[in-house]
Amino acid sequence: MSEQAATVTSKPNGPYELVARRTYPEYRRTTRCRVVNVAGVAVGTGCPVIIAGPCAVESRDQTLAIARAVKAAGADLLRGGAFKPRTSPYEFQGMGDEGLEILAEARARSGLPVVTEVLDPRDVERVGQVADCLQVGARSMQNFPLLREVGRFGLPVLLKRHWAATLTEWLCAAEYIAVEGNLDILLCERGIRTFTQGDYNRNTLDLNVIPAARRRTILPIIADPSHATGDAAMVPDVARASIGCGVDGLIIEVIADDSQRCRTLCDGPQGILPAELEAIADDARGWCRRPQAKLAPR
């Protein structure tokens, strides 16, 4: 644990201290957040970053093609799961170690740093040998041994909010990572369960939580319009709404072309095309010119 972390946690005054805005005088009266460096990509500068790629690594050809396409469309980071948690044990669970090898090749060929999920504390080291940012998925948000292990490993961590978690529970999960000396955490809102589920969307993207979390924490906040909507046709509008709420980045699923949608083994219906990603990326870049707000005194 860092000296700063040890000093702060020696006098805790809340359930999460290291990630709290109130802990740091330089952040108290501003929406400015801590900048997280992911292999040279700065997240939290006021210019939204784009994390894009397939939901899962399903083949070498598929992953390399999408990596090339999202790079050309303006993505900053490549996403893709070698290990996939699925509701049913009979669904595609990812390619495992072979998927990691493909991601390593995709990074070498595209130049994009890799964000990929880790499910098990025992796998953190081997996934971390390939990943530039370790993703902790919604299902694992309160897997406390995993949170501690990714915190100790030292790579940046993308922490998704569980679909039934309160804001406090989400920030406490981040605190488990922080107490291990790692404050390089990206918070990801990916939709919560509401009464609308299955009617017109997969989940409901909680846009309210973005400014609420901004007031409480110094951590960058990103949004996942793909998992929130479950519908490629809705992703661009929800992505732009997230940008308008001031997110520091978007994580978006992309397919190479329409013919791939029906053949995709994991979440094909929500994958957008590279041209749609390019338009979203252009809008995100336009937001860079807007000044950051200041918080009113409380």
JOFEN-V35696 format. One record per residue. PSI is psi in degrees with one decimal (NA if undefined). Layout:
psi=PSI
psi=PSI
This chain:
psi=140.6
psi=160.2
psi=-39.0
psi=-43.5
psi=-42.1
psi=-38.1
psi=-43.1
psi=-44.2
psi=-10.3
psi=-19.2
psi=65.2
psi=139.7
psi=27.3
psi=173.3
psi=-21.9
psi=127.4
psi=-46.7
psi=-28.0
psi=0.6
psi=138.1
psi=-37.1
psi=-18.0
psi=-24.3
psi=108.2
psi=-34.9
psi=-13.9
psi=-6.2
psi=-35.9
psi=26.6
psi=159.4
psi=1.9
psi=140.5
psi=170.2
psi=129.9
psi=128.0
psi=126.4
psi=112.3
psi=92.3
psi=43.6
psi=-8.9
psi=119.1
psi=122.2
psi=122.8
psi=16.7
psi=-6.6
psi=-6.4
psi=112.1
psi=134.4
psi=157.8
psi=120.0
psi=118.8
psi=154.1
psi=-171.0
psi=155.7
psi=-49.6
psi=148.3
psi=112.2
psi=-20.9
psi=163.8
psi=-48.1
psi=-44.1
psi=-47.2
psi=-42.5
psi=-38.5
psi=-43.7
psi=-36.7
psi=-44.4
psi=-42.3
psi=-43.7
psi=-31.8
psi=-47.3
psi=-29.1
psi=-8.1
psi=13.5
psi=150.1
psi=-29.0
psi=151.4
psi=126.7
psi=155.3
psi=133.8
psi=122.0
psi=-29.0
psi=125.7
psi=120.4
psi=128.4
psi=151.7
psi=-43.0
psi=138.1
psi=-9.3
psi=-4.8
psi=161.7
psi=125.8
psi=8.2
psi=170.2
psi=-2.1
psi=-132.9
psi=-36.3
psi=-38.2
psi=-37.7
psi=-40.9
psi=-39.6
psi=-40.9
psi=-39.3
psi=-40.3
psi=-41.4
psi=-38.7
psi=-44.1
psi=-38.5
psi=-36.7
psi=-25.7
psi=5.4
psi=129.4
psi=153.4
psi=133.7
psi=121.0
psi=154.1
psi=145.9
psi=135.9
psi=-26.9
psi=134.5
psi=-30.2
psi=-16.1
psi=-2.3
psi=-43.8
psi=-45.2
psi=-36.0
psi=-37.1
psi=-18.3
psi=-21.0
psi=-42.5
psi=148.4
psi=-17.5
psi=127.2
psi=126.2
psi=131.7
psi=114.1
psi=171.4
psi=-40.5
psi=-23.6
psi=7.7
psi=-31.2
psi=27.3
psi=87.2
psi=-37.6
psi=-37.8
psi=-43.4
psi=-43.0
psi=-39.8
psi=-42.6
psi=-31.5
psi=-42.5
psi=-30.6
psi=-35.7
psi=-9.3
psi=157.0
psi=149.0
psi=131.0
psi=114.0
psi=111.3
psi=143.3
psi=133.9
psi=149.9
psi=-7.5
psi=14.6
psi=141.0
psi=168.3
psi=-41.4
psi=-42.6
psi=-39.5
psi=-46.3
psi=-32.2
psi=-35.8
psi=-42.0
psi=-35.2
psi=-34.2
psi=-36.7
psi=-44.0
psi=-36.5
psi=-12.7
psi=6.5
psi=10.4
psi=108.6
psi=6.3
psi=75.1
psi=132.2
psi=122.5
psi=133.1
psi=115.6
psi=123.7
psi=13.9
psi=143.8
psi=162.0
psi=129.9
psi=-178.1
psi=-15.4
psi=-8.4
psi=127.4
psi=-10.5
psi=-60.6
psi=0.7
psi=167.1
psi=-46.1
psi=-179.8
psi=115.2
psi=121.5
psi=85.6
psi=-28.5
psi=-31.6
psi=-19.4
psi=-56.0
psi=-29.4
psi=-44.8
psi=-35.7
psi=-36.5
psi=-27.5
psi=-27.1
psi=156.8
psi=-1.7
psi=143.8
psi=149.4
psi=127.8
psi=165.7
psi=150.9
psi=87.8
psi=-17.1
psi=-53.2
psi=-27.8
psi=-44.4
psi=-39.6
psi=12.6
psi=116.1
psi=-33.6
psi=-24.4
psi=-18.3
psi=-47.5
psi=-44.7
psi=-41.3
psi=-33.3
psi=-43.2
psi=-35.3
psi=-38.4
psi=-41.6
psi=-41.9
psi=-27.7
psi=-3.4
psi=26.8
psi=157.1
psi=-4.0
psi=168.9
psi=143.2
psi=120.1
psi=138.4
psi=137.8
psi=139.8
psi=159.5
psi=-39.2
psi=169.3
psi=-31.0
psi=-20.8
psi=-19.3
psi=-47.0
psi=-16.1
psi=-7.7
psi=133.7
psi=-16.8
psi=112.2
psi=39.2
psi=-39.5
psi=-20.8
psi=-1.9
psi=128.8
psi=168.1
psi=157.1
psi=-36.6
psi=-36.5
psi=-38.0
psi=-40.2
psi=-40.5
psi=-39.6
psi=-43.3
psi=-38.8
psi=-41.7
psi=-39.3
psi=-41.5
psi=-36.4
psi=-30.2
psi=-18.8
psi=-26.7
psi=-11.9
psi=137.2
psi=148.9
psi=145.3
psi=165.0
psi=144.5
psi=141.0
psi=147.5
psi=147.0
psi=NA
